[in-house]
Amino acid sequence: MSSFDAYCELQGMLEGHIFCDEPMVRHTSFRVGGPADLFIECASVRDLNFSLDVIARHQLPWAVVGKGSNLLVSDEGFRGAVLVLGAQFKSFSLPDLTCSQNKLVAGGGVQLSTLVQAAFKNGLSGFEFAVGIPGTLGGAVFMNAGSSDVWIGSIVESLTVLRPGEGLVRYQGSELPWGYRCSGLPAGEVIVECVLRVTPGHVGMIRAGMEASLTRRKKTQPLTTPNAGSIFRNPEGDSAGRIIEGLGLKGYTHGGAQVSEVHANFIVNTGNATASDVVAIIMHIRRRVREEHGIELRPEIRFIGFET
């Protein structure tokens, strides 16, 4: 298993770029994390397919990362390859409403916020719930991101993935077993394109829906402080934030990391946090909740570079 050998094989063969020992602190919303052995910007499906073939030959662990908004990378970094979706995956096309086409087609690397604004400016309804949700479309679909009552899976018409070793595969949205923070896609498949259902709407009504969603997020989430979104999945019939707050853990601090004073299911970087600080708080919360309520909280964020 050699990252250097993989680097040598990839060097000069990609439309995109490849970096060694790339600090992941630059690529996570937590602003923590050590270096990844390889950081590969895949500009096209060909880049992505070729990179995954090389990674497989060298038996390297790998992960696809969007904007790093639900990600915690260890302080020691990642002894493998991190892939991000580049130019070809950041394009999208709006529907031609004159032909009654209500389908928006977008690459998996498009920022969700870009689609929200484009839909609004063109009088397209369906994305109002997503205002303020960070990350890329691919990441949002894979995790079935959304609010408490509307999830992105509800507007997915179809999606195309790259299945390593096999090629492109298309799923109809209705085929997937959408669930809470879960699309049901097999691990290892990379979302490269999505077709999303939108409907013509009144710009004023769309703006009102967006403003209501954003106001709610601003009041309930620490949007101005580095964080990775909700740390834990909500247990059945309850709220992780409510449980954690009930234990008096708002403001609990370890090093530079802190349980948010705004929402107890968020951990924020107060300025000099390490991944170890964040993990220490996660472990403390899980232990307290287990002891007091007999509930085993399940993390919602992804961990990269940690021993399992």
VOSE-833710 format. One record per residue (C-alpha): residue number from 1; x, y, z. Coordinates in steps of 0.5 Angstrom, whole numbers, padded with zeros to 4 digits, m for minus. Layout:
<domis>
<domi i="NUM" c1="X" c2="Y" c3="Z"/>
...
</domis>
This chain:
<domis>
<domi i="1" c1="0000" c2="0000" c3="0000"/>
<domi i="2" c1="0004" c2="0006" c3="m0002"/>
<domi i="3" c1="0001" c2="0013" c3="m0003"/>
<domi i="4" c1="0007" c2="0015" c3="m0007"/>
<domi i="5" c1="0007" c2="0010" c3="m0012"/>
<domi i="6" c1="0000" c2="0012" c3="m0013"/>
<domi i="7" c1="0002" c2="0019" c3="m0014"/>
<domi i="8" c1="0007" c2="0017" c3="m0019"/>
<domi i="9" c1="0002" c2="0014" c3="m0023"/>
<domi i="10" c1="m0003" c2="0019" c3="m0023"/>
<domi i="11" c1="0002" c2="0025" c3="m0024"/>
<domi i="12" c1="0001" c2="0028" c3="m0031"/>
<domi i="13" c1="m0005" c2="0023" c3="m0032"/>
<domi i="14" c1="m0011" c2="0028" c3="m0030"/>
<domi i="15" c1="m0015" c2="0034" c3="m0032"/>
<domi i="16" c1="m0015" c2="0036" c3="m0025"/>
<domi i="17" c1="m0010" c2="0037" c3="m0020"/>
<domi i="18" c1="m0006" c2="0032" c3="m0015"/>
<domi i="19" c1="m0003" c2="0034" c3="m0008"/>
<domi i="20" c1="0001" c2="0031" c3="m0003"/>
<domi i="21" c1="0000" c2="0032" c3="0004"/>
<domi i="22" c1="m0005" c2="0037" c3="0003"/>
<domi i="23" c1="m0008" c2="0040" c3="0010"/>
<domi i="24" c1="m0015" c2="0038" c3="0011"/>
<domi i="25" c1="m0016" c2="0044" c3="0016"/>
<domi i="26" c1="m0017" c2="0048" c3="0009"/>
<domi i="27" c1="m0022" c2="0043" c3="0007"/>
<domi i="28" c1="m0027" c2="0042" c3="0013"/>
<domi i="29" c1="m0032" c2="0047" c3="0016"/>
<domi i="30" c1="m0029" c2="0045" c3="0023"/>
<domi i="31" c1="m0023" c2="0048" c3="0021"/>
<domi i="32" c1="m0019" c2="0042" c3="0024"/>
<domi i="33" c1="m0015" c2="0036" c3="0021"/>
<domi i="34" c1="m0008" c2="0033" c3="0019"/>
<domi i="35" c1="m0006" c2="0032" c3="0012"/>
<domi i="36" c1="m0008" c2="0027" c3="0007"/>
<domi i="37" c1="m0003" c2="0023" c3="0004"/>
<domi i="38" c1="m0006" c2="0025" c3="m0003"/>
<domi i="39" c1="m0011" c2="0030" c3="m0005"/>
<domi i="40" c1="m0014" c2="0029" c3="m0012"/>
<domi i="41" c1="m0019" c2="0034" c3="m0015"/>
<domi i="42" c1="m0022" c2="0030" c3="m0021"/>
<domi i="43" c1="m0024" c2="0035" c3="m0026"/>
<domi i="44" c1="m0028" c2="0030" c3="m0030"/>
<domi i="45" c1="m0032" c2="0023" c3="m0030"/>
<domi i="46" c1="m0025" c2="0020" c3="m0033"/>
<domi i="47" c1="m0021" c2="0023" c3="m0028"/>
<domi i="48" c1="m0025" c2="0020" c3="m0022"/>
<domi i="49" c1="m0026" c2="0013" c3="m0026"/>
<domi i="50" c1="m0018" c2="0013" c3="m0027"/>
<domi i="51" c1="m0016" c2="0015" c3="m0020"/>
<domi i="52" c1="m0021" c2="0010" c3="m0017"/>
<domi i="53" c1="m0018" c2="0005" c3="m0021"/>
<domi i="54" c1="m0011" c2="0007" c3="m0019"/>
<domi i="55" c1="m0013" c2="0007" c3="m0012"/>
<domi i="56" c1="m0016" c2="0000" c3="m0012"/>
<domi i="57" c1="m0009" c2="m0002" c3="m0015"/>
<domi i="58" c1="m0005" c2="0001" c3="m0009"/>
<domi i="59" c1="m0010" c2="m0002" c3="m0004"/>
<domi i="60" c1="m0011" c2="0005" c3="m0001"/>
<domi i="61" c1="m0017" c2="0007" c3="0003"/>
<domi i="62" c1="m0020" c2="0013" c3="0000"/>
<domi i="63" c1="m0026" c2="0018" c3="0001"/>
<domi i="64" c1="m0030" c2="0023" c3="m0003"/>
<domi i="65" c1="m0031" c2="0030" c3="0000"/>
<domi i="66" c1="m0035" c2="0036" c3="m0002"/>
<domi i="67" c1="m0035" c2="0042" c3="0002"/>
<domi i="68" c1="m0033" c2="0038" c3="0009"/>
<domi i="69" c1="m0039" c2="0041" c3="0012"/>
<domi i="70" c1="m0040" c2="0034" c3="0016"/>
<domi i="71" c1="m0033" c2="0032" c3="0017"/>
<domi i="72" c1="m0028" c2="0031" c3="0022"/>
<domi i="73" c1="m0021" c2="0029" c3="0020"/>
<domi i="74" c1="m0016" c2="0026" c3="0025"/>
<domi i="75" c1="m0010" c2="0031" c3="0028"/>
<domi i="76" c1="m0006" c2="0026" c3="0025"/>
<domi i="77" c1="m0009" c2="0026" c3="0018"/>
<domi i="78" c1="m0011" c2="0021" c3="0013"/>
<domi i="79" c1="m0006" c2="0015" c3="0010"/>
<domi i="80" c1="m0010" c2="0015" c3="0004"/>
<domi i="81" c1="m0013" c2="0019" c3="m0002"/>
<domi i="82" c1="m0019" c2="0024" c3="m0001"/>
<domi i="83" c1="m0022" c2="0026" c3="m0008"/>
<domi i="84" c1="m0026" c2="0032" c3="m0009"/>
<domi i="85" c1="m0031" c2="0033" c3="m0015"/>
<domi i="86" c1="m0028" c2="0039" c3="m0020"/>
<domi i="87" c1="m0030" c2="0043" c3="m0026"/>
<domi i="88" c1="m0035" c2="0038" c3="m0030"/>
<domi i="89" c1="m0039" c2="0036" c3="m0024"/>
<domi i="90" c1="m0040" c2="0044" c3="m0022"/>
<domi i="91" c1="m0045" c2="0045" c3="m0028"/>
<domi i="92" c1="m0052" c2="0045" c3="m0028"/>
<domi i="93" c1="m0058" c2="0047" c3="m0033"/>
<domi i="94" c1="m0065" c2="0050" c3="m0031"/>
<domi i="95" c1="m0071" c2="0047" c3="m0034"/>
<domi i="96" c1="m0074" c2="0050" c3="m0040"/>
<domi i="97" c1="m0081" c2="0052" c3="m0037"/>
<domi i="98" c1="m0084" c2="0053" c3="m0044"/>
<domi i="99" c1="m0083" c2="0046" c3="m0046"/>
<domi i="100" c1="m0086" c2="0044" c3="m0039"/>
<domi i="101" c1="m0080" c2="0041" c3="m0037"/>
<domi i="102" c1="m0079" c2="0042" c3="m0029"/>
<domi i="103" c1="m0073" c2="0038" c3="m0028"/>
<domi i="104" c1="m0066" c2="0041" c3="m0026"/>
<domi i="105" c1="m0060" c2="0037" c3="m0028"/>
<domi i="106" c1="m0054" c2="0038" c3="m0023"/>
<domi i="107" c1="m0047" c2="0035" c3="m0022"/>
<domi i="108" c1="m0045" c2="0032" c3="m0015"/>
<domi i="109" c1="m0040" c2="0038" c3="m0014"/>
<domi i="110" c1="m0045" c2="0044" c3="m0015"/>
<domi i="111" c1="m0046" c2="0047" c3="m0008"/>
<domi i="112" c1="m0053" c2="0047" c3="m0005"/>
<domi i="113" c1="m0053" c2="0054" c3="m0004"/>
<domi i="114" c1="m0052" c2="0056" c3="m0011"/>
<domi i="115" c1="m0058" c2="0051" c3="m0013"/>
<domi i="116" c1="m0062" c2="0055" c3="m0008"/>
<domi i="117" c1="m0060" c2="0062" c3="m0011"/>
<domi i="118" c1="m0061" c2="0060" c3="m0018"/>
<domi i="119" c1="m0068" c2="0057" c3="m0017"/>
<domi i="120" c1="m0070" c2="0063" c3="m0013"/>
<domi i="121" c1="m0068" c2="0068" c3="m0019"/>
<domi i="122" c1="m0071" c2="0064" c3="m0024"/>
<domi i="123" c1="m0078" c2="0063" c3="m0020"/>
<domi i="124" c1="m0077" c2="0055" c3="m0019"/>
<domi i="125" c1="m0080" c2="0053" c3="m0012"/>
<domi i="126" c1="m0078" c2="0046" c3="m0009"/>
<domi i="127" c1="m0071" c2="0048" c3="m0006"/>
<domi i="128" c1="m0073" c2="0053" c3="0000"/>
<domi i="129" c1="m0072" c2="0048" c3="0005"/>
<domi i="130" c1="m0065" c2="0048" c3="0003"/>
<domi i="131" c1="m0063" c2="0055" c3="0004"/>
<domi i="132" c1="m0057" c2="0055" c3="0009"/>
<domi i="133" c1="m0055" c2="0048" c3="0009"/>
<domi i="134" c1="m0048" c2="0048" c3="0007"/>
<domi i="135" c1="m0044" c2="0043" c3="0003"/>
<domi i="136" c1="m0045" c2="0040" c3="m0004"/>
<domi i="137" c1="m0051" c2="0037" c3="m0008"/>
<domi i="138" c1="m0048" c2="0030" c3="m0008"/>
<domi i="139" c1="m0046" c2="0030" c3="0000"/>
<domi i="140" c1="m0053" c2="0033" c3="0001"/>
<domi i="141" c1="m0057" c2="0027" c3="m0003"/>
<domi i="142" c1="m0052" c2="0022" c3="0000"/>
<domi i="143" c1="m0054" c2="0024" c3="0007"/>
<domi i="144" c1="m0061" c2="0026" c3="0005"/>
<domi i="145" c1="m0060" c2="0033" c3="0008"/>
<domi i="146" c1="m0066" c2="0037" c3="0010"/>
<domi i="147" c1="m0070" c2="0040" c3="0015"/>
<domi i="148" c1="m0075" c2="0036" c3="0020"/>
<domi i="149" c1="m0080" c2="0036" c3="0015"/>
<domi i="150" c1="m0077" c2="0036" c3="0008"/>
<domi i="151" c1="m0071" c2="0032" c3="0006"/>
<domi i="152" c1="m0068" c2="0033" c3="m0001"/>
<domi i="153" c1="m0070" c2="0026" c3="m0003"/>
<domi i="154" c1="m0077" c2="0028" c3="m0004"/>
<domi i="155" c1="m0075" c2="0032" c3="m0010"/>
<domi i="156" c1="m0070" c2="0027" c3="m0013"/>
<domi i="157" c1="m0072" c2="0024" c3="m0020"/>
<domi i="158" c1="m0066" c2="0020" c3="m0021"/>
<domi i="159" c1="m0059" c2="0020" c3="m0020"/>
<domi i="160" c1="m0052" c2="0018" c3="m0023"/>
<domi i="161" c1="m0047" c2="0015" c3="m0019"/>
<domi i="162" c1="m0040" c2="0012" c3="m0021"/>
<domi i="163" c1="m0039" c2="0005" c3="m0019"/>
<domi i="164" c1="m0032" c2="0003" c3="m0018"/>
<domi i="165" c1="m0030" c2="m0002" c3="m0023"/>
<domi i="166" c1="m0036" c2="m0002" c3="m0026"/>
<domi i="167" c1="m0038" c2="0005" c3="m0029"/>
<domi i="168" c1="m0044" c2="0009" c3="m0029"/>
<domi i="169" c1="m0050" c2="0007" c3="m0026"/>
<domi i="170" c1="m0057" c2="0011" c3="m0026"/>
<domi i="171" c1="m0062" c2="0010" c3="m0020"/>
<domi i="172" c1="m0069" c2="0013" c3="m0020"/>
<domi i="173" c1="m0071" c2="0017" c3="m0014"/>
<domi i="174" c1="m0077" c2="0012" c3="m0013"/>
<domi i="175" c1="m0072" c2="0006" c3="m0013"/>
<domi i="176" c1="m0068" c2="0008" c3="m0007"/>
<domi i="177" c1="m0070" c2="0007" c3="0001"/>
<domi i="178" c1="m0070" c2="0014" c3="0003"/>
<domi i="179" c1="m0069" c2="0015" c3="0011"/>
<domi i="180" c1="m0067" c2="0020" c3="0016"/>
<domi i="181" c1="m0060" c2="0022" c3="0014"/>
<domi i="182" c1="m0060" c2="0016" c3="0009"/>
<domi i="183" c1="m0061" c2="0015" c3="0002"/>
<domi i="184" c1="m0060" c2="0008" c3="0002"/>
<domi i="185" c1="m0054" c2="0008" c3="m0003"/>
<domi i="186" c1="m0049" c2="0003" c3="m0003"/>
<domi i="187" c1="m0042" c2="0005" c3="0000"/>
<domi i="188" c1="m0037" c2="0007" c3="m0005"/>
<domi i="189" c1="m0041" c2="0009" c3="m0010"/>
<domi i="190" c1="m0040" c2="0017" c3="m0012"/>
<domi i="191" c1="m0046" c2="0021" c3="m0014"/>
<domi i="192" c1="m0044" c2="0025" c3="m0020"/>
<domi i="193" c1="m0050" c2="0028" c3="m0023"/>
<domi i="194" c1="m0058" c2="0029" c3="m0020"/>
<domi i="195" c1="m0064" c2="0030" c3="m0024"/>
<domi i="196" c1="m0069" c2="0034" c3="m0019"/>
<domi i="197" c1="m0076" c2="0036" c3="m0019"/>
<domi i="198" c1="m0078" c2="0043" c3="m0019"/>
<domi i="199" c1="m0084" c2="0047" c3="m0020"/>
<domi i="200" c1="m0085" c2="0054" c3="m0023"/>
<domi i="201" c1="m0087" c2="0059" c3="m0017"/>
<domi i="202" c1="m0088" c2="0066" c3="m0015"/>
<domi i="203" c1="m0081" c2="0069" c3="m0013"/>
<domi i="204" c1="m0085" c2="0073" c3="m0007"/>
<domi i="205" c1="m0087" c2="0067" c3="m0005"/>
<domi i="206" c1="m0081" c2="0063" c3="m0006"/>
<domi i="207" c1="m0077" c2="0069" c3="m0002"/>
<domi i="208" c1="m0082" c2="0068" c3="0004"/>
<domi i="209" c1="m0080" c2="0061" c3="0004"/>
<domi i="210" c1="m0073" c2="0062" c3="0004"/>
<domi i="211" c1="m0073" c2="0067" c3="0009"/>
<domi i="212" c1="m0077" c2="0063" c3="0014"/>
<domi i="213" c1="m0072" c2="0057" c3="0013"/>
<domi i="214" c1="m0066" c2="0062" c3="0014"/>
<domi i="215" c1="m0069" c2="0066" c3="0020"/>
<domi i="216" c1="m0070" c2="0059" c3="0023"/>
<domi i="217" c1="m0063" c2="0056" c3="0022"/>
<domi i="218" c1="m0060" c2="0063" c3="0025"/>
<domi i="219" c1="m0064" c2="0063" c3="0031"/>
<domi i="220" c1="m0063" c2="0055" c3="0032"/>
<domi i="221" c1="m0056" c2="0054" c3="0030"/>
<domi i="222" c1="m0049" c2="0057" c3="0031"/>
<domi i="223" c1="m0048" c2="0059" c3="0023"/>
<domi i="224" c1="m0042" c2="0064" c3="0025"/>
<domi i="225" c1="m0038" c2="0059" c3="0028"/>
<domi i="226" c1="m0034" c2="0054" c3="0025"/>
<domi i="227" c1="m0038" c2="0047" c3="0026"/>
<domi i="228" c1="m0040" c2="0041" c3="0022"/>
<domi i="229" c1="m0047" c2="0041" c3="0023"/>
<domi i="230" c1="m0051" c2="0036" c3="0027"/>
<domi i="231" c1="m0046" c2="0032" c3="0031"/>
<domi i="232" c1="m0051" c2="0026" c3="0033"/>
<domi i="233" c1="m0057" c2="0023" c3="0029"/>
<domi i="234" c1="m0064" c2="0024" c3="0033"/>
<domi i="235" c1="m0066" c2="0018" c3="0037"/>
<domi i="236" c1="m0073" c2="0015" c3="0035"/>
<domi i="237" c1="m0078" c2="0020" c3="0037"/>
<domi i="238" c1="m0074" c2="0025" c3="0041"/>
<domi i="239" c1="m0068" c2="0030" c3="0039"/>
<domi i="240" c1="m0061" c2="0029" c3="0041"/>
<domi i="241" c1="m0060" c2="0037" c3="0042"/>
<domi i="242" c1="m0066" c2="0037" c3="0047"/>
<domi i="243" c1="m0063" c2="0031" c3="0051"/>
<domi i="244" c1="m0056" c2="0034" c3="0051"/>
<domi i="245" c1="m0059" c2="0041" c3="0053"/>
<domi i="246" c1="m0063" c2="0037" c3="0059"/>
<domi i="247" c1="m0056" c2="0034" c3="0062"/>
<domi i="248" c1="m0053" c2="0041" c3="0062"/>
<domi i="249" c1="m0048" c2="0040" c3="0057"/>
<domi i="250" c1="m0049" c2="0047" c3="0053"/>
<domi i="251" c1="m0042" c2="0051" c3="0054"/>
<domi i="252" c1="m0039" c2="0044" c3="0056"/>
<domi i="253" c1="m0031" c2="0045" c3="0053"/>
<domi i="254" c1="m0025" c2="0041" c3="0052"/>
<domi i="255" c1="m0019" c2="0045" c3="0049"/>
<domi i="256" c1="m0021" c2="0049" c3="0044"/>
<domi i="257" c1="m0028" c2="0046" c3="0042"/>
<domi i="258" c1="m0035" c2="0047" c3="0046"/>
<domi i="259" c1="m0042" c2="0045" c3="0046"/>
<domi i="260" c1="m0045" c2="0050" c3="0042"/>
<domi i="261" c1="m0049" c2="0055" c3="0047"/>
<domi i="262" c1="m0054" c2="0056" c3="0041"/>
<domi i="263" c1="m0056" c2="0049" c3="0040"/>
<domi i="264" c1="m0053" c2="0043" c3="0044"/>
<domi i="265" c1="m0053" c2="0038" c3="0038"/>
<domi i="266" c1="m0047" c2="0042" c3="0035"/>
<domi i="267" c1="m0040" c2="0043" c3="0037"/>
<domi i="268" c1="m0036" c2="0049" c3="0035"/>
<domi i="269" c1="m0029" c2="0051" c3="0034"/>
<domi i="270" c1="m0028" c2="0057" c3="0039"/>
<domi i="271" c1="m0021" c2="0058" c3="0035"/>
<domi i="272" c1="m0016" c2="0053" c3="0037"/>
<domi i="273" c1="m0019" c2="0046" c3="0037"/>
<domi i="274" c1="m0016" c2="0040" c3="0035"/>
<domi i="275" c1="m0020" c2="0034" c3="0033"/>
<domi i="276" c1="m0018" c2="0030" c3="0039"/>
<domi i="277" c1="m0022" c2="0036" c3="0043"/>
<domi i="278" c1="m0028" c2="0035" c3="0039"/>
<domi i="279" c1="m0028" c2="0027" c3="0040"/>
<domi i="280" c1="m0027" c2="0028" c3="0047"/>
<domi i="281" c1="m0033" c2="0032" c3="0048"/>
<domi i="282" c1="m0037" c2="0027" c3="0043"/>
<domi i="283" c1="m0035" c2="0021" c3="0048"/>
<domi i="284" c1="m0037" c2="0025" c3="0054"/>
<domi i="285" c1="m0044" c2="0027" c3="0051"/>
<domi i="286" c1="m0045" c2="0019" c3="0049"/>
<domi i="287" c1="m0043" c2="0017" c3="0056"/>
<domi i="288" c1="m0047" c2="0022" c3="0060"/>
<domi i="289" c1="m0053" c2="0020" c3="0055"/>
<domi i="290" c1="m0052" c2="0013" c3="0056"/>
<domi i="291" c1="m0051" c2="0013" c3="0064"/>
<domi i="292" c1="m0057" c2="0018" c3="0065"/>
<domi i="293" c1="m0062" c2="0015" c3="0059"/>
<domi i="294" c1="m0060" c2="0009" c3="0057"/>
<domi i="295" c1="m0059" c2="0011" c3="0050"/>
<domi i="296" c1="m0053" c2="0010" c3="0045"/>
<domi i="297" c1="m0053" c2="0017" c3="0041"/>
<domi i="298" c1="m0050" c2="0015" c3="0034"/>
<domi i="299" c1="m0046" c2="0020" c3="0030"/>
<domi i="300" c1="m0048" c2="0024" c3="0024"/>
<domi i="301" c1="m0042" c2="0027" c3="0022"/>
<domi i="302" c1="m0036" c2="0023" c3="0018"/>
<domi i="303" c1="m0030" c2="0021" c3="0021"/>
<domi i="304" c1="m0024" c2="0020" c3="0017"/>
<domi i="305" c1="m0017" c2="0018" c3="0019"/>
<domi i="306" c1="m0019" c2="0015" c3="0026"/>
<domi i="307" c1="m0018" c2="0008" c3="0028"/>
<domi i="308" c1="m0024" c2="0004" c3="0028"/>
</domis>
